[in-house]
Amino acid sequence: MDVKNAFLNGDLDEEVYMHPPPGYSHPPQIVCLLRRALYGLKQAPRAWFAKFSSTIARFGFASSPHDSALFIRRTEKGIVLLLLYVDDMIITGDDSMAISDLQNYLSQQFEMKNLGPLSYFLGLEVSSCSDGYYLSQAKYASDLLSKPGLTDSNTASTPLDTNVKLTPFDGTPLHDPTLYRQLVGSLVYLTVTRPDIAYAVHVVNQFMAAPRTIHFTVVLRILRYVKGTLLHGLHFSSHSSLILTGYSDADWASDPTDRHSTTGYCFFLGDSLISWRSKKQTVTSRSSTESEYRALADTTSELLWLRWLLEDMGVPQSSATILHCDNRSAIQIAHNDVFHERTKHIENDCHFVRQHLQHGTLQLLPISSIDQPADIFTKAHLPGRFCHLLNKLKLVSTNPS
């Protein structure tokens, strides 16, 4: 559903001047008034959100403590979920009567437009079939490819060459970095349904402040890969279980400039990939075990949030979440109560992971590096290995229907 003129529904306490009042012709005063008007405009989204929150609360909805944009109502027949994004919202659940009542209630409170079954939302294309849902950003990706003017038919088999190690000093500075920043920013949003480009986009995103010609060449390679895989997307099976599992990985000292490692993790709800990340670590690790353990701590943090969010949505995880790690030393440290020289500099991470391990929130299991799906988020791969990992992520290239 879409709210028309959503920001106009908010109640502003601030006085906002659309024109300078009589007697205020001196530039400093005008500047002050304009700043105050801009402040009021900045407050409008916040005021709208507060107004909507109070309105929906009167209908029995409560905001999730783990995601302020998610509103939940439990009824005798099930649960109703409302996800709000600015002036657009998605309503779903297993109580059709409660959903209908909610739509009528919101239409009475605000000027609303019912857009029907979910099919297109913020650049995401959603299609349903007999065995689940298919999510992609094919149109968004197609529009993105028109920006740099890629008119030839050349494509790339992987988003990043394995021999590429970018530094801030490669090539010459771009005369105008605007296009580079636009493309990389758009690619970041494309990773919402494209985990296959997450690592490559994470790499080029590090040079937004001062991009160079070599960096721009790598961005064009990512776009050529996207051009050959426009229909790539995620399939969420309706026959999948609702058990959460996770995978944690790290590539030690992978950055050629400062030798920081790269963290990669992903989570599946049954067979469906629901969360992933590729991120450069903020400190230099002194060993591969240390980098793996830092990644394990970040993965544990995401695991906790997902468990809380799933419980809010009526899908509690009754048993420990299995978390796979391909570094046995990191697993042994998590189970070892005795700290020593190798772990004192990551003591906080050790306490954090061990606490949730002992409380039964997670269970650490080893996995071979060959079978580690999170490996795709830590480094570039040759085409064969890359395709193997894509299959593990359940990425599909056509609509299952």
C-alpha positions in Angstrom: 0.0 0.0 0.0 1.1 3.6 -0.7 0.4 6.7 1.5 -0.2 9.8 -0.6 1.8 12.8 0.6 3.0 10.9 3.7 5.1 13.7 5.1 2.2 16.1 5.2 0.5 13.8 7.7 3.1 14.4 10.4 2.5 16.9 13.2 5.3 19.5 13.3 5.8 21.4 16.5 8.4 23.7 14.9 7.4 26.9 13.2 8.4 26.8 9.6 8.7 29.9 7.4 7.9 29.5 3.7 8.7 33.2 3.1 10.7 35.6 5.3 8.3 37.7 7.5 8.1 41.5 7.1 11.2 43.3 8.3 13.6 40.4 7.8 15.4 41.5 4.7 19.0 41.4 6.0 20.9 38.4 4.6 22.0 36.9 8.0 18.4 36.8 9.2 17.2 35.3 6.0 19.9 32.6 6.2 18.8 31.9 9.8 15.2 31.6 8.7 16.0 29.3 5.8 18.0 27.1 8.1 15.0 26.9 10.4 12.8 26.0 7.4 15.2 23.3 6.3 15.3 22.0 9.9 11.5 21.7 9.7 11.7 19.8 6.4 14.2 17.4 8.0 11.8 16.8 10.9 8.9 16.0 8.5 9.9 12.3 8.0 10.4 11.8 11.7 7.1 13.5 12.4 5.3 11.3 9.9 6.9 8.1 11.3 5.8 9.2 14.8 2.2 9.9 13.6 2.0 6.5 11.8 3.4 4.6 14.8 0.8 6.1 17.2 -2.0 5.5 14.6 -1.0 1.8 14.0 -0.6 1.3 17.8 -4.2 2.1 18.4 -5.1 -0.8 16.1 -3.2 -3.2 18.2 0.2 -3.2 16.4 3.5 -3.0 18.3 6.8 -2.0 16.8 9.5 -4.7 16.8 12.2 -3.9 19.3 14.7 -5.2 16.7 13.5 -3.3 13.6 11.6 -0.1 14.1 10.1 -0.3 10.6 8.4 -3.6 11.4 5.0 -3.6 13.1 3.4 -6.8 14.5 -0.1 -7.8 15.6 -0.9 -11.3 16.9 -4.5 -12.4 16.5 -6.4 -15.6 17.4 -5.9 -16.8 13.9 -2.2 -16.0 13.5 0.0 -13.0 12.9 -0.1 -9.9 10.8 3.2 -8.1 9.8 3.5 -4.5 8.4 6.8 -3.3 7.0 7.0 0.5 6.5 9.4 2.3 4.2 8.8 6.0 4.1 5.3 6.2 2.4 5.2 2.6 1.1 4.2 -0.4 3.2 4.0 -4.2 2.7 1.3 -6.1 4.7 1.4 -9.8 5.1 0.4 -12.6 7.5 -1.8 -15.6 7.9 -5.0 -13.9 9.1 -6.7 -12.6 6.0 -9.6 -11.0 7.9 -7.2 -9.0 10.1 -5.3 -7.8 7.0 -8.5 -6.6 5.4 -9.5 -4.8 8.6 -6.1 -3.2 8.7 -6.4 -1.9 5.1 -9.8 -0.4 5.9 -8.5 1.2 9.1 -5.5 2.8 7.4 -7.6 4.1 4.5 -9.8 5.8 7.1 -6.8 7.5 8.7 -4.8 8.4 5.7 -5.3 8.8 1.9 -4.1 5.4 0.8 -3.7 3.6 -2.5 -3.9 -0.2 -2.5 -1.3 -1.5 -5.1 -2.5 -5.1 -4.9 -0.4 -8.2 -4.6 3.3 -7.5 -4.1 5.1 -7.5 -7.5 7.4 -4.5 -7.5 8.8 -2.7 -4.5 11.7 -0.2 -4.4 13.3 -1.7 -7.5 12.8 -5.3 -6.4 10.7 -7.5 -8.6 8.7 -10.1 -6.8 7.0 -13.0 -8.6 5.2 -15.9 -7.0 4.9 -19.5 -8.3 3.6 -22.8 -7.0 6.6 -23.5 -4.9 7.6 -20.1 -3.6 8.8 -16.6 -4.5 11.4 -15.3 -6.9 13.2 -12.0 -6.1 15.3 -10.1 -8.7 16.3 -6.6 -9.8 16.5 -7.3 -13.5 14.9 -4.0 -14.5 17.0 -2.0 -12.1 20.1 -3.7 -13.4 19.1 -3.1 -17.0 18.6 0.6 -16.2 22.0 0.7 -14.5 23.8 -0.7 -17.5 22.5 2.2 -19.7 24.4 4.8 -17.6 28.0 4.0 -18.7 26.9 3.4 -22.3 27.9 -0.3 -22.6 26.7 -0.8 -26.1 28.8 -3.8 -27.1 27.8 -7.4 -26.3 30.8 -8.3 -24.2 30.2 -10.0 -20.9 32.4 -11.3 -18.1 32.2 -14.8 -16.5 33.0 -13.5 -13.0 32.6 -10.0 -11.4 36.3 -9.8 -10.5 39.5 -11.1 -11.9 41.5 -13.3 -9.4 44.7 -11.4 -10.2 43.4 -8.0 -9.4 44.6 -6.5 -6.1 43.5 -2.8 -6.0 45.3 -0.1 -4.1 44.6 3.6 -3.7 47.5 4.4 -6.0 46.6 2.4 -9.1 46.2 4.3 -12.4 45.6 8.0 -12.6 42.9 10.0 -10.7 39.6 10.4 -12.6 39.0 13.9 -13.8 35.3 13.7 -12.7 34.5 10.9 -10.2 30.7 11.5 -10.4 29.9 8.6 -12.7 32.1 6.2 -10.7 30.3 7.1 -7.5 26.9 6.8 -9.1 27.7 3.4 -10.5 29.2 2.0 -7.3 26.3 3.4 -5.3 23.8 1.7 -7.6 25.8 -1.6 -7.5 25.6 -1.5 -3.7 21.8 -1.5 -3.9 21.9 -4.2 -6.5 23.5 -6.5 -3.9 20.1 -6.7 -2.2 19.3 -9.7 -4.4 22.7 -10.3 -6.0 25.1 -11.9 -3.4 27.3 -13.0 -6.3 28.6 -9.4 -6.7 28.9 -8.6 -3.0 32.6 -9.1 -2.7 33.5 -7.2 -5.9 31.3 -4.3 -5.0 32.8 -4.2 -1.5 36.2 -3.9 -3.1 35.4 -1.0 -5.5 33.4 0.8 -2.8 36.6 1.4 -0.8 37.8 3.9 -3.4 34.8 6.2 -3.5 36.7 9.2 -2.1 39.4 9.3 -4.8 38.7 6.8 -7.6 41.3 6.1 -10.3 41.2 4.8 -13.8 42.0 1.2 -12.8 39.2 1.2 -10.3 36.8 2.4 -12.9 37.9 -0.5 -15.2 37.0 -2.9 -12.5 33.6 -1.3 -12.1 33.0 -1.8 -15.8 33.9 -5.5 -15.5 31.3 -5.9 -12.7 28.8 -4.3 -15.0 29.7 -6.7 -17.9 29.2 -9.6 -15.5 25.8 -8.2 -14.5 24.9 -7.8 -18.2 25.4 -11.5 -18.8 23.4 -12.5 -15.7 20.5 -10.0 -15.7 18.0 -12.7 -14.6 20.0 -13.8 -11.6 17.9 -13.7 -8.4 16.9 -15.5 -5.2 14.3 -18.2 -4.9 12.5 -18.5 -1.6 10.9 -22.0 -1.5 7.5 -22.5 0.2 8.5 -26.0 1.0 11.7 -25.0 2.8 12.1 -25.5 6.6 12.3 -22.5 8.9 15.6 -23.5 10.6 18.3 -20.9 10.6 21.9 -21.9 9.8 25.0 -19.8 9.3 28.4 -19.8 7.7 31.4 -17.7 8.7 34.7 -17.2 6.9 37.6 -14.8 6.6 40.5 -14.1 4.1 43.6 -13.3 6.2 45.6 -10.1 5.4 43.9 -9.9 2.0 44.2 -6.1 1.5 47.5 -5.3 -0.2 47.6 -1.7 1.3 47.1 -2.3 5.0 46.9 -6.1 5.3 43.4 -6.0 6.9 41.4 -9.2 6.5 38.0 -9.6 4.9 35.0 -11.0 6.7 32.3 -13.0 4.9 29.2 -14.6 6.3 25.8 -15.8 5.1 22.7 -17.2 6.7 20.0 -19.6 5.3 16.5 -20.0 6.6 16.0 -23.6 5.5 17.1 -23.6 1.8 16.7 -19.8 1.3 19.5 -17.3 1.6 18.3 -14.4 3.7 21.4 -12.6 4.9 25.1 -12.1 3.8 28.0 -9.7 4.1 31.4 -8.9 2.7 33.3 -6.4 4.8 36.9 -5.4 5.4 38.0 -5.8 9.0 38.9 -2.6 10.9 42.2 -3.9 12.4 45.1 -6.0 11.2 45.0 -9.5 12.5 48.3 -11.2 13.5 47.2 -14.7 12.3 44.6 -16.4 10.2 43.0 -17.7 13.4 42.6 -14.2 14.7 41.0 -13.0 11.5 38.6 -16.0 11.5 37.6 -15.4 15.1 36.9 -11.7 14.4 34.7 -12.8 11.5 33.1 -15.4 13.9 32.2 -12.6 16.4 30.6 -10.5 13.6 28.7 -13.5 12.4 27.4 -14.2 15.9 26.2 -10.7 16.2 24.1 -11.1 13.0 22.9 -14.5 14.2 21.5 -13.0 17.4 19.7 -10.3 15.5 18.2 -12.8 13.0 17.0 -15.0 15.9 15.3 -12.1 17.6 13.7 -10.9 14.4 12.4 -14.3 13.5 10.9 -14.7 16.9 9.2 -11.3 16.4 7.7 -12.7 13.2 6.4 -15.8 14.8 9.3 -18.1 13.8 11.2 -18.8 17.0 14.3 -21.0 16.8 13.8 -23.6 19.5 17.3 -25.0 19.3 20.8 -23.7 18.9 21.6 -22.2 15.5 24.3 -24.2 13.7 27.2 -22.0 12.7 29.8 -23.4 10.3 33.4 -22.3 10.4 36.3 -23.7 8.4 39.0 -22.8 10.9 39.4 -25.5 13.6 41.6 -23.3 15.7 38.9 -20.6 16.0 36.4 -23.3 17.0 38.8 -24.6 19.7 39.3 -21.1 21.1 35.6 -20.7 21.4 35.4 -23.9 23.5 38.5 -23.1 25.6 38.0 -21.4 28.9 41.7 -20.6 29.3 43.0 -17.5 27.7 46.6 -17.3 26.5 49.0 -15.1 24.5 47.2 -16.0 21.2 43.8 -14.7 22.4 44.4 -11.8 24.8 44.1 -9.2 22.0 40.7 -10.6 20.9 39.5 -11.3 24.4 36.2 -9.4 24.0 35.3 -11.4 20.9 36.2 -14.6 22.7 33.9 -13.8 25.6 31.1 -12.7 23.3 31.1 -15.9 21.2 31.7 -18.2 24.1 28.9 -16.7 26.1 26.3 -17.5 23.4 27.9 -20.9 22.8 27.5 -21.8 26.5 24.0 -20.5 26.6 23.0 -22.8 23.7 22.2 -20.0 21.3 24.6 -21.3 18.7 26.5 -24.5 17.9 29.9 -24.3 16.1 30.6 -27.0 13.6 33.6 -27.4 11.3 33.3 -27.3 7.5 35.9 -27.9 4.8 37.1 -24.8 2.9 35.9 -26.4 -0.3 32.3 -26.6 0.9 32.3 -23.2 2.6 29.7 -21.0 0.8 30.8 -17.9 2.6 34.1 -18.1 0.7 32.5 -16.2 -2.1 32.3 -13.1 0.1 36.0 -13.0 1.0 37.9 -13.2 -2.3 37.7 -13.5 -6.1 37.4 -16.9 -7.7 38.0 -18.7 -11.0 34.9 -19.3 -13.1 34.5 -23.0 -12.1 34.9 -22.4 -8.3 32.6 -19.3 -8.6 29.8 -21.3 -10.2 30.2 -24.0 -7.6 29.7 -21.4 -4.8 26.7 -19.8 -6.6 25.0 -23.2 -6.6 25.5 -23.5 -2.9 23.9 -20.1 -2.4 20.8 -21.3 -4.3 21.1 -18.4 -6.7 18.9 -19.0 -9.8 19.2 -17.4 -13.2 15.5 -17.7 -14.4 12.1 -17.4 -12.8 11.3 -20.9 -11.4 7.7 -20.6 -12.7 
